[in-house]
Amino acid sequence: MERHKPGTIPEGVSVPMPLKEMVLPGGLYAMFESSEDVNLSWKTFMARLAKDENYKSDRSRLCLEEQFIMKNQVGVGASIKWGYQMTIAV
C-alpha cells in the first residue's frame, strides 16, 4: 500500500481553485484508520474517545478526514479500494 503524507502540501506547490489550503493548529491529535463504512468508523472512533480516561474529543478545533486509493487494479473488472483516515483534536 502506497500513501502520501497525510494532509501535506509540498513546498512550492500552489493549491488550485476551488481548493483551499488549511492548516491544523498545533496540539495533540488522535488518528483512526477507517473501513469503507465511514459512518460506522466515525461512530466507533468517537465511542472509543468517549470511554478513554486520558483523551477527550476537542470539538472546538478542526478535524481532518482523508481519502486515498489503497489498491488500483487495471483491466477488465478492475476495482479501486479506498482508504480513509480520520484525525481529530484531543
C-alpha positions as CSV (number, residue, x, y, z in Angstrom):
1,M,0.0,0.0,0.0
2,E,1.4,3.4,-1.0
3,R,0.3,6.6,0.7
4,H,1.2,10.2,0.7
5,K,2.0,12.0,3.9
6,P,-1.4,12.9,5.4
7,G,-2.5,16.5,4.9
8,T,0.7,17.8,3.5
9,I,1.3,20.1,0.5
10,P,4.8,20.0,-0.8
11,E,6.9,23.2,-0.7
12,G,6.4,25.4,-3.8
13,V,3.1,23.9,-4.8
14,S,0.2,26.2,-5.3
15,V,-3.3,25.0,-4.4
16,P,-5.6,25.4,-7.4
17,M,-9.1,26.9,-7.1
18,P,-11.6,25.9,-5.9
19,L,-9.5,24.0,-3.3
20,K,-8.3,25.9,-0.2
21,E,-5.2,25.3,1.9
22,M,-6.0,25.0,5.6
23,V,-3.6,24.5,8.5
24,L,-4.5,22.5,11.5
25,P,-3.3,24.3,14.7
26,G,-0.7,22.6,16.9
27,G,-1.7,20.3,19.6
28,L,-2.4,16.6,20.1
29,Y,-4.5,14.7,17.6
30,A,-5.8,11.1,17.6
31,M,-5.8,9.2,14.2
32,F,-8.1,6.4,13.3
33,E,-7.9,4.3,10.1
34,S,-11.4,3.8,8.8
35,S,-13.1,1.0,6.9
36,E,-15.1,1.8,3.8
37,D,-18.1,2.3,6.1
38,V,-17.1,5.8,7.1
39,N,-20.2,6.5,9.2
40,L,-19.7,3.4,11.4
41,S,-16.0,4.1,11.7
42,W,-16.6,7.6,12.8
43,K,-19.1,6.4,15.5
44,T,-16.6,3.8,16.6
45,F,-13.8,6.4,16.8
46,M,-15.9,8.8,18.9
47,A,-17.2,6.0,21.2
48,R,-13.6,4.9,21.9
49,L,-12.6,8.5,22.7
50,A,-15.6,8.9,25.0
51,K,-14.5,5.9,27.0
52,D,-10.8,6.9,27.2
53,E,-9.6,8.1,30.5
54,N,-6.8,10.2,29.1
55,Y,-8.1,11.8,25.9
56,K,-11.4,13.5,25.0
57,S,-12.5,14.9,21.7
58,D,-11.9,18.7,21.4
59,R,-14.7,19.8,19.2
60,S,-13.6,23.4,19.3
61,R,-10.7,22.5,16.9
62,L,-10.7,21.3,13.3
63,C,-10.6,17.6,12.4
64,L,-9.4,16.1,9.2
65,E,-10.8,13.2,7.1
66,E,-8.6,11.9,4.3
67,Q,-9.5,9.6,1.5
68,F,-6.8,7.8,-0.6
69,I,-6.6,5.0,-3.1
70,M,-5.2,1.8,-1.5
71,K,-5.5,-0.5,-4.4
72,N,-6.0,0.3,-8.1
73,Q,-6.1,-2.7,-10.5
74,V,-6.1,-2.1,-14.2
75,G,-8.0,-4.1,-16.7
76,V,-11.4,-5.7,-17.2
77,G,-13.3,-5.8,-13.9
78,A,-10.8,-3.5,-12.2
79,S,-11.6,-2.2,-8.8
80,I,-10.5,0.7,-6.7
81,K,-10.2,0.2,-2.9
82,W,-10.4,3.4,-0.9
83,G,-8.7,4.0,2.4
84,Y,-9.7,6.6,4.9
85,Q,-8.0,8.3,7.9
86,M,-9.8,10.4,10.4
87,T,-7.8,12.8,12.6
88,I,-9.4,14.6,15.5
89,A,-8.0,17.0,18.1
90,V,-7.9,15.7,21.7
